[in-house]
Amino acid sequence: MVKRHLVSVVHAVSGVKYALSTQPNFLVHLFLSLSATILGIIVHLSYAEWSGLVLVITVGLVIELINTAIERSEEHTSELQSH
């Protein structure tokens, strides 16, 4: 059971590396997320504000990763159909 989870983590890390190396928008999201986090530290956000910020950052990054996966799947399907 632990091996299955480890394989899942390896695949997840691989997907994030792929997004970082091929998707400029993912880098923009990371930069803006880091900027918002630094500003949050500077202005001393409350726990509720931190919760909201973390939620928005997480959703934004997850949506970008899902978009990357959909684009890659479509590219793969197109490659298969062209052969």
PEBELJO-V864969 format. One record per pair of residues at least 4 apart in sequence whose C-alpha atoms are under 6 Angstrom apart, sorted by the first residue. I is the first residue (numbers start at 1). J is the second residue. If there is no record, write none. Layout:
I_J + I_J
//
This chain:
19_23 + 29_33 + 36_40 + 40_44 + 40_45 + 45_49 + 50_54 + 54_58
//
